[in-house]
Amino acid sequence: FVFFVIAVAAAEVAIGLALIVAVYRNRGSIDVDMVSDLKG
């Protein structure tokens, strides 16, 4: 069970990093105000 929790946490980190990289590539820079534009 512990390994399952660690695997889920690692997947969440990977998804978070992927989102940050995607925003950085689209915007050219990471800005909190720019990221807020992603909200509906």
MIMISE-34228 format. One record per residue: x, y, z of N, C-alpha, C, CB in turn; residue number from 1. Coordinates in steps of 0.001 Angstrom, whole numbers, plus 524288, in hexadecimal, padded with zeros to 5 digits. Each point is the difference from the previous one (the first is absolute). Glycine has a CB too. Layout:
N
<rec><n_x>X</n_x><n_y>Y</n_y><n_z>Z</n_z><ca_x>X</ca_x><ca_y>Y</ca_y><ca_z>Z</ca_z><c_x>X</c_x><c_y>Y</c_y><c_z>Z</c_z><cb_x>X</cb_x><cb_y>Y</cb_y><cb_z>Z</cb_z><k>NUM</k></rec>
...
***
This chain:
40
<rec><n_x>80345</n_x><n_y>7FB42</n_y><n_z>80000</n_z><ca_x>7FCBB</ca_x><ca_y>804BE</ca_y><ca_z>80000</ca_z><c_x>80363</c_x><c_y>804EA</c_y><c_z>80000</c_z><cb_x>7F8ED</cb_x><cb_y>7FB20</cb_y><cb_z>804CA</cb_z><k>1</k></rec>
<rec><n_x>80B60</n_x><n_y>804A0</n_y><n_z>7FE10</n_z><ca_x>80378</ca_x><ca_y>80489</ca_y><ca_z>80046</ca_z><c_x>8023E</c_x><c_y>80139</c_y><c_z>7FAA2</c_z><cb_x>80233</cb_x><cb_y>7FDD2</cb_y><cb_z>8094E</cb_z><k>2</k></rec>
<rec><n_x>7FF40</n_x><n_y>7FE13</n_y><n_z>7F3D1</n_z><ca_x>80229</ca_x><ca_y>800E2</ca_y><ca_z>7FAC8</ca_z><c_x>7FBF7</c_x><c_y>8026E</c_y><c_z>7FC64</c_z><cb_x>80607</cb_x><cb_y>7F874</cb_y><cb_z>80148</cb_z><k>3</k></rec>
<rec><n_x>7F503</n_x><n_y>80605</n_y><n_z>7FF5A</n_z><ca_x>7FBD1</ca_x><ca_y>80246</ca_y><ca_z>7FCD3</ca_z><c_x>7FF85</c_x><c_y>805D9</c_y><c_z>80116</c_z><cb_x>7FB38</cb_x><cb_y>7F760</cb_y><cb_z>80003</cb_z><k>4</k></rec>
<rec><n_x>80506</n_x><n_y>80A1A</n_y><n_z>804EE</n_z><ca_x>7FFA0</ca_x><ca_y>8058B</ca_y><ca_z>8016E</ca_z><c_x>80498</c_x><c_y>80306</c_y><c_z>7FDBA</c_z><cb_x>7FB3C</cb_x><cb_y>7FDA3</cb_y><cb_z>80848</cb_z><k>5</k></rec>
<rec><n_x>8096E</n_x><n_y>8001C</n_y><n_z>7F804</n_z><ca_x>8049F</ca_x><ca_y>80296</ca_y><ca_z>7FDDA</ca_z><c_x>7FF7E</c_x><c_y>80091</c_y><c_z>7FA19</c_z><cb_x>80580</cb_x><cb_y>7FC5D</cb_y><cb_z>80748</cb_z><k>6</k></rec>
<rec><n_x>7F870</n_x><n_y>7FF9B</n_y><n_z>7F624</n_z><ca_x>7FF59</ca_x><ca_y>80039</ca_y><ca_z>7FA55</ca_z><c_x>7FC1D</c_x><c_y>80445</c_y><c_z>7FE7D</c_z><cb_x>8020E</cb_x><cb_y>7F669</cb_y><cb_z>7FF65</cb_z><k>7</k></rec>
<rec><n_x>7F9B0</n_x><n_y>80A06</n_y><n_z>8037A</n_z><ca_x>7FC21</ca_x><ca_y>80413</ca_y><ca_z>7FEDF</ca_z><c_x>80263</c_x><c_y>80566</c_y><c_z>800DB</c_z><cb_x>7F8B3</cb_x><cb_y>7F9E8</cb_y><cb_z>8029C</cb_z><k>8</k></rec>
<rec><n_x>80A40</n_x><n_y>806BF</n_y><n_z>80192</n_z><ca_x>80280</ca_x><ca_y>80509</ca_y><ca_z>8010A</ca_z><c_x>803DC</c_x><c_y>80160</c_y><c_z>7FBAB</c_z><cb_x>7FEF1</cb_x><cb_y>7FE86</cb_y><cb_z>809A7</cb_z><k>9</k></rec>
<rec><n_x>80402</n_x><n_y>7FDA8</n_y><n_z>7F488</n_z><ca_x>803BB</ca_x><ca_y>800F6</ca_y><ca_z>7FBCB</ca_z><c_x>7FD28</c_x><c_y>8018B</c_y><c_z>7FAFE</c_z><cb_x>80640</cb_x><cb_y>7F99A</cb_y><cb_z>8040F</cb_z><k>10</k></rec>
<rec><n_x>7F54C</n_x><n_y>803E4</n_y><n_z>7FAE3</n_z><ca_x>7FCFB</ca_x><ca_y>80152</ca_y><ca_z>7FB57</ca_z><c_x>7FDF8</c_x><c_y>8059A</c_y><c_z>8005D</c_z><cb_x>7FD73</cb_x><cb_y>7F68B</cb_y><cb_z>7FEEB</cb_z><k>11</k></rec>
<rec><n_x>800CE</n_x><n_y>80B08</n_y><n_z>805AC</n_z><ca_x>7FE0F</ca_x><ca_y>80556</ca_y><ca_z>800AD</ca_z><c_x>8045B</c_x><c_y>803FA</c_y><c_z>7FF25</c_z><cb_x>7F944</cb_x><cb_y>7FCB6</cb_y><cb_z>80653</cb_z><k>12</k></rec>
<rec><n_x>80B55</n_x><n_y>80219</n_y><n_z>7FB9C</n_z><ca_x>80471</ca_x><ca_y>80384</ca_y><ca_z>7FF37</ca_z><c_x>8014F</c_x><c_y>8005D</c_y><c_z>7FA35</c_z><cb_x>80380</cb_x><cb_y>7FDC0</cb_y><cb_z>808EC</cb_z><k>13</k></rec>
<rec><n_x>7FC6B</n_x><n_y>7FDCE</n_y><n_z>7F460</n_z><ca_x>80138</ca_x><ca_y>7FFFE</ca_y><ca_z>7FA6A</ca_z><c_x>7FC06</c_x><c_y>8033D</c_y><c_z>7FCFC</c_z><cb_x>8041E</cb_x><cb_y>7F725</cb_y><cb_z>800E4</cb_z><k>14</k></rec>
<rec><n_x>7F6E7</n_x><n_y>80854</n_y><n_z>80079</n_z><ca_x>7FBEE</ca_x><ca_y>80304</ca_y><ca_z>7FD55</ca_z><c_x>800B5</c_x><c_y>805D4</c_y><c_z>8011D</c_z><cb_x>7F9C7</cb_x><cb_y>7F858</cb_y><cb_z>800A0</cb_z><k>15</k></rec>
<rec><n_x>8076A</n_x><n_y>808F3</n_y><n_z>8043B</n_z><ca_x>800DB</ca_x><ca_y>80579</ca_y><ca_z>8015C</ca_z><c_x>80494</c_x><c_y>80255</c_y><c_z>7FD05</c_z><cb_x>7FC57</cb_x><cb_y>7FE36</cb_y><cb_z>808CF</cb_z><k>16</k></rec>
<rec><n_x>807F4</n_x><n_y>7FEEF</n_y><n_z>7F6D1</n_z><ca_x>80485</ca_x><ca_y>801ED</ca_y><ca_z>7FD16</ca_z><c_x>7FEB3</c_x><c_y>80096</c_y><c_z>7FA3A</c_z><cb_x>805F9</cb_x><cb_y>7FBBB</cb_y><cb_z>80678</cb_z><k>17</k></rec>
<rec><n_x>7F701</n_x><n_y>80094</n_y><n_z>7F76A</n_z><ca_x>7FE80</ca_x><ca_y>8004D</ca_y><ca_z>7FA7F</ca_z><c_x>7FCB8</c_x><c_y>804E0</c_y><c_z>7FF01</c_z><cb_x>80040</cb_x><cb_y>7F631</cb_y><cb_z>7FF5A</cb_z><k>18</k></rec>
<rec><n_x>7FC37</n_x><n_y>80B09</n_y><n_z>8043D</n_z><ca_x>7FCC6</ca_x><ca_y>804B6</ca_y><ca_z>7FF61</ca_z><c_x>80361</c_x><c_y>804EB</c_y><c_z>8002F</c_z><cb_x>7F861</cb_x><cb_y>7FB52</cb_y><cb_z>8041C</cb_z><k>19</k></rec>
<rec><n_x>80B5D</n_x><n_y>804C6</n_y><n_z>7FF79</n_z><ca_x>80370</ca_x><ca_y>80492</ca_y><ca_z>8006B</ca_z><c_x>80333</c_x><c_y>800A9</c_y><c_z>7FB05</c_z><cb_x>80076</cb_x><cb_y>7FED3</cb_y><cb_z>809C1</cb_z><k>20</k></rec>
<rec><n_x>80199</n_x><n_y>7FCDF</n_y><n_z>7F42F</n_z><ca_x>80314</ca_x><ca_y>80045</ca_y><ca_z>7FB31</ca_z><c_x>7FC9B</c_x><c_y>801CC</c_y><c_z>7FB76</c_z><cb_x>805DE</cb_x><cb_y>7F8DD</cb_y><cb_z>8034D</cb_z><k>21</k></rec>
<rec><n_x>7F545</n_x><n_y>80533</n_y><n_z>7FC6B</n_z><ca_x>7FC78</ca_x><ca_y>8018D</ca_y><ca_z>7FBC6</ca_z><c_x>7FED7</c_x><c_y>805D5</c_y><c_z>80046</c_z><cb_x>7FC0B</cb_x><cb_y>7F705</cb_y><cb_z>7FFFA</cb_z><k>22</k></rec>
<rec><n_x>802F2</n_x><n_y>80AF4</n_y><n_z>804B6</n_z><ca_x>7FEF2</ca_x><ca_y>8059B</ca_y><ca_z>8009E</ca_z><c_x>804CF</c_x><c_y>80326</c_y><c_z>7FE86</c_z><cb_x>7F984</cb_x><cb_y>7FE20</cb_y><cb_z>80723</cb_z><k>23</k></rec>
<rec><n_x>80B12</n_x><n_y>80017</n_y><n_z>7FA77</n_z><ca_x>804D3</ca_x><ca_y>802D2</ca_y><ca_z>7FEDA</ca_z><c_x>800FA</c_x><c_y>80044</c_y><c_z>7FA24</c_z><cb_x>803A8</cb_x><cb_y>7FD25</cb_y><cb_z>80898</cb_z><k>24</k></rec>
<rec><n_x>7FB54</n_x><n_y>7FE88</n_y><n_z>7F49C</n_z><ca_x>800E0</ca_x><ca_y>7FFED</ca_y><ca_z>7FA5D</ca_z><c_x>7FC13</c_x><c_y>8037A</c_y><c_z>7FD2D</c_z><cb_x>80397</cb_x><cb_y>7F6EE</cb_y><cb_z>800BC</cb_z><k>25</k></rec>
<rec><n_x>7F791</n_x><n_y>8093E</n_y><n_z>80125</n_z><ca_x>7FC01</ca_x><ca_y>80320</ca_y><ca_z>7FD5F</ca_z><c_x>800A1</c_x><c_y>805D4</c_y><c_z>8011F</c_z><cb_x>7F9F4</cb_x><cb_y>7F85F</cb_y><cb_z>8008C</cb_z><k>26</k></rec>
<rec><n_x>80788</n_x><n_y>808FD</n_y><n_z>8042A</n_z><ca_x>8003F</ca_x><ca_y>8057B</ca_y><ca_z>8018F</ca_z><c_x>80571</c_x><c_y>80254</c_y><c_z>7FF5A</c_z><cb_x>7F8D3</cb_x><cb_y>7FE3D</cb_y><cb_z>8063F</cb_z><k>27</k></rec>
<rec><n_x>80B2A</n_x><n_y>7FE78</n_y><n_z>7F9CF</n_z><ca_x>8054F</ca_x><ca_y>801F1</ca_y><ca_z>7FFA4</ca_z><c_x>80256</c_x><c_y>80137</c_y><c_z>80551</c_z><cb_x>7FDD0</cb_x><cb_y>80391</cb_y><cb_z>7F752</cb_z><k>28</k></rec>
<rec><n_x>7FEED</n_x><n_y>7FCE1</n_y><n_z>80CA4</n_z><ca_x>801E5</ca_x><ca_y>800E5</ca_y><ca_z>80549</ca_z><c_x>7FBD7</c_x><c_y>7FE3A</c_y><c_z>803D0</c_z><cb_x>80594</cb_x><cb_y>80798</cb_y><cb_z>7FD14</cb_z><k>29</k></rec>
<rec><n_x>7FC07</n_x><n_y>7F763</n_y><n_z>807AF</n_z><ca_x>7FC49</ca_x><ca_y>7FE51</ca_y><ca_z>803F9</ca_z><c_x>7FE90</c_x><c_y>804C4</c_y><c_z>80349</c_z><cb_x>803C1</cb_x><cb_y>7F6BC</cb_y><cb_z>80033</cb_z><k>30</k></rec>
<rec><n_x>7F759</n_x><n_y>80ADD</n_y><n_z>7FF74</n_z><ca_x>7FE15</ca_x><ca_y>80477</ca_y><ca_z>80301</ca_z><c_x>7FADD</c_x><c_y>7FE77</c_y><c_z>80287</c_z><cb_x>80475</cb_x><cb_y>8067C</cb_y><cb_z>7F9F4</cb_z><k>31</k></rec>
<rec><n_x>7FAF7</n_x><n_y>7FAAB</n_y><n_z>80AFC</n_z><ca_x>7FB4B</ca_x><ca_y>7FE67</ca_y><ca_z>802D1</ca_z><c_x>7FB28</c_x><c_y>80269</c_y><c_z>7FD80</c_z><cb_x>80535</cb_x><cb_y>7FF2C</cb_y><cb_z>8084D</cb_z><k>32</k></rec>
<rec><n_x>7FB3C</n_x><n_y>805AC</n_y><n_z>7F5E9</n_z><ca_x>7FB88</ca_x><ca_y>8028E</ca_y><ca_z>7FD88</ca_z><c_x>7FE97</c_x><c_y>7FD44</c_y><c_z>7FAE5</c_z><cb_x>80295</cb_x><cb_y>8088D</cb_y><cb_z>80419</cb_z><k>33</k></rec>
<rec><n_x>80150</n_x><n_y>7F598</n_y><n_z>7F90E</n_z><ca_x>7FEF4</ca_x><ca_y>7FD38</ca_y><ca_z>7FB1E</ca_z><c_x>7FD5E</c_x><c_y>7FAC9</c_y><c_z>8011F</c_z><cb_x>807BA</cb_x><cb_y>8045E</cb_y><cb_z>7FBC8</cb_z><k>34</k></rec>
<rec><n_x>7FA0F</n_x><n_y>7F8F1</n_y><n_z>80843</n_z><ca_x>7FDCE</ca_x><ca_y>7FAE5</ca_y><ca_z>8014C</ca_z><c_x>7FA49</c_x><c_y>80090</c_y><c_z>80188</c_z><cb_x>808D4</cb_x><cb_y>7FCD7</cb_y><cb_z>802EA</cb_z><k>35</k></rec>
<rec><n_x>7F5CC</n_x><n_y>80781</n_y><n_z>7FF89</n_z><ca_x>7FA91</ca_x><ca_y>800C6</ca_y><ca_z>80196</ca_z><c_x>7FC6D</c_x><c_y>80061</c_y><c_z>7FB44</c_z><cb_x>8030F</cb_x><cb_y>8048B</cb_y><cb_z>80817</cb_z><k>36</k></rec>
<rec><n_x>7FF19</n_x><n_y>7FC99</n_y><n_z>7F350</n_z><ca_x>7FCD2</ca_x><ca_y>8003C</ca_y><ca_z>7FB3F</ca_z><c_x>7FDF0</c_x><c_y>7FAA1</c_y><c_z>7FE83</c_z><cb_x>8053B</cb_x><cb_y>807A7</cb_y><cb_z>7FCFA</cb_z><k>37</k></rec>
<rec><n_x>7FD2C</n_x><n_y>7F422</n_y><n_z>804F1</n_z><ca_x>7FE45</ca_x><ca_y>7FABA</ca_y><ca_z>7FEB0</ca_z><c_x>7FAD0</c_x><c_y>7FEAD</c_y><c_z>80294</c_z><cb_x>8094C</cb_x><cb_y>7FD5F</cb_y><cb_z>7FF06</cb_z><k>38</k></rec>
<rec><n_x>7F55C</n_x><n_y>80579</n_y><n_z>80514</n_z><ca_x>7FB0F</ca_x><ca_y>7FEE6</ca_y><ca_z>802AD</ca_z><c_x>7FB6B</c_x><c_y>801B5</c_y><c_z>7FC97</c_z><cb_x>8045F</cb_x><cb_y>80117</cb_y><cb_z>808C9</cb_z><k>39</k></rec>
<rec><n_x>7F783</n_x><n_y>7FBAE</n_y><n_z>7F72D</n_z><ca_x>7FB6D</ca_x><ca_y>80121</ca_y><ca_z>7FCCC</ca_z><c_x>7FDB7</c_x><c_y>80526</c_y><c_z>8016C</c_z><cb_x>7FE39</cb_x><cb_y>7F6A7</cb_y><cb_z>7FF1E</cb_z><k>40</k></rec>
***
